[in-house]
Amino acid sequence: MAVGYNDNTYIIIDSSDISNMVFDKDNLLNCDSSGLRKSNDGSKAIVQYHGTKPECIDETLTTYTHKQILEIVGDASGIWYTEQL
């Protein structure tokens, strides 16, 4: 069965923490830092995974569903928002 976006889990990290993460294709759906969605000011990044939280992700970070992360990036007053053409 194919895995859809609705089955993914997302976290928001400080961009400065990206260098401390191990991007393992078996754990994370973004397999390297260049594939991460970054905030408009570059201070934050979104990491997504499927299934069990990878060991490289801090347990204290908040997790988001696909629906929740879409609400965050779609907030016109937020740091993630970009105008759709």
C-alpha positions in Angstrom: 0.0 0.0 0.0 1.3 3.4 -0.9 2.0 5.9 1.8 0.3 9.3 1.4 1.2 12.7 2.8 -1.7 12.3 5.4 0.3 9.5 7.0 3.4 11.6 7.5 4.5 13.3 10.7 6.2 16.7 10.7 8.4 18.7 13.1 9.7 22.2 13.0 13.4 22.6 13.9 15.8 25.5 14.2 17.8 25.7 11.0 21.0 25.8 13.1 20.2 22.3 14.2 20.1 20.9 10.7 23.9 20.1 10.8 23.4 18.0 13.9 20.8 15.7 12.2 21.6 12.4 10.5 19.5 12.3 7.3 18.9 8.6 6.9 16.7 7.7 3.9 15.2 4.8 6.0 13.9 7.3 8.7 13.3 10.7 7.2 11.4 11.6 4.1 13.7 14.5 3.5 16.9 12.7 2.8 19.2 15.7 2.9 19.1 19.3 4.2 18.6 20.8 0.7 15.2 19.2 0.5 13.8 20.8 3.7 11.2 23.5 3.6 12.6 26.5 5.2 10.9 29.5 6.7 11.0 32.8 4.8 13.7 34.2 7.1 15.6 30.9 7.0 15.5 30.4 10.8 13.3 27.3 10.8 12.9 24.1 8.7 10.3 21.4 8.5 11.3 17.8 8.7 8.9 15.0 7.8 9.0 11.3 8.6 6.7 8.3 8.4 6.2 5.8 11.2 8.3 5.8 14.3 10.1 9.0 15.2 13.7 8.7 14.1 16.4 8.7 16.8 18.0 11.9 15.4 14.8 13.9 16.3 14.7 15.4 19.7 11.8 13.9 21.7 10.9 17.3 23.1 9.9 18.7 19.7 6.3 19.1 18.8 5.0 16.8 16.1 2.3 17.9 13.6 0.0 16.0 11.3 -0.2 16.8 7.6 -3.3 18.9 8.1 -1.7 20.8 11.0 1.5 21.6 9.0 -0.6 22.8 6.0 -2.4 25.2 8.4 0.9 26.5 9.7 2.5 27.1 6.2 -0.8 28.5 4.9 -1.1 31.2 7.6 -0.7 34.4 5.7 0.7 36.2 8.8 3.3 33.5 9.5 6.9 33.0 8.6 6.2 30.1 6.2 3.6 31.8 3.9 4.4 32.4 0.2 1.9 33.8 -2.3 0.5 31.2 -4.7 0.7 32.2 -8.3 
